[in-house]
Amino acid sequence: MLEREILQLISQHGPAAPIDFVAVFMLLNTVAGGHYQDRYSEEQIRSALRALAARGELQATLADGTVVESPDLQPGLERFHITPAGQAALLQ
C-alpha cells in the first residue's frame, strides 16, 4: 500500500520535477485540508523507498543528475524518479 502511494506520488510529479525524501515524507503525511497527520514514520518511508529502488521501480539521482546506485536516503540529497518498471507496477 505505502509503496504504491509513493509510486503514485512520484509519477504525478513527472520526470521534469523529481522529489526528494523530505517532500515524499511531507506529502504522504499531509491529509485533506493541508493538515499534517503522522500516517507513516520516516523508517516506513525509507524502507519502502529502498524496496522500490531495489526492484528498479524508482531511480535516485543527485541534484546534478548523477544516478545513485544505492540511495542512502539522506534528506535533501537525492531526488526520486519513477522508472518504466515503476510505471508498469502502477498499471497492475
C-alpha positions in Angstrom: 0.0 0.0 0.0 2.7 2.5 1.0 4.9 1.6 -1.9 2.0 2.1 -4.3 1.3 5.5 -2.8 4.9 6.5 -3.2 4.9 5.4 -6.9 1.7 7.4 -7.5 3.0 10.4 -5.8 6.3 10.4 -7.7 4.6 9.7 -11.0 2.3 12.7 -10.6 5.4 14.9 -10.4 6.8 13.6 -13.7 10.4 13.3 -14.8 10.9 17.1 -15.0 10.0 17.5 -11.3 11.7 14.8 -9.2 11.1 15.0 -5.5 13.3 14.3 -2.5 12.8 12.4 0.7 11.5 15.4 2.7 8.9 16.1 0.1 7.8 12.4 -0.1 7.6 12.4 3.7 5.6 15.6 3.9 3.2 14.8 1.0 2.4 11.3 2.4 1.7 12.7 5.8 -0.4 15.7 4.7 -4.2 15.0 4.6 -7.1 16.8 3.0 -7.2 20.4 4.1 -3.4 20.6 4.3 -3.2 19.2 7.8 -0.2 17.1 9.0 -1.1 13.7 10.2 1.5 11.1 11.3 0.4 8.4 8.8 3.9 6.9 8.1 7.1 7.0 10.0 10.4 8.0 8.5 11.6 4.4 8.7 8.5 3.1 7.0 9.0 5.5 4.1 12.8 4.8 4.0 12.1 1.1 3.8 9.5 1.5 1.1 11.8 3.7 -1.0 14.7 1.3 -0.6 12.5 -1.6 -1.7 11.2 0.3 -4.7 14.8 1.3 -5.7 16.0 -2.3 -5.2 13.3 -3.5 -7.6 14.2 -0.8 -10.1 10.8 0.9 -9.9 12.4 4.1 -8.7 15.7 5.7 -9.5 17.6 8.1 -7.3 19.7 10.9 -8.6 21.7 13.7 -7.0 20.8 17.3 -7.8 23.4 17.3 -10.6 21.7 14.3 -12.3 24.2 11.7 -11.2 22.5 8.3 -10.7 22.8 6.9 -7.2 23.1 3.2 -7.4 22.3 2.6 -3.7 20.4 5.5 -2.2 21.3 6.3 1.4 18.1 8.4 1.7 19.7 11.4 3.3 17.2 14.2 3.4 17.6 16.6 0.5 20.5 14.8 -1.2 18.7 12.5 -3.6 15.8 13.2 -6.0 13.5 10.3 -6.9 12.2 9.5 -10.4 9.8 6.7 -11.4 11.2 4.3 -13.9 9.4 2.4 -16.7 9.2 -0.6 -14.3 7.6 1.6 -11.7 5.0 2.9 -14.3 4.3 -0.7 -15.2 3.8 -1.6 -11.5 1.2 1.2 -11.2 -0.8 -0.4 -14.0 -1.1 -3.8 -12.2 
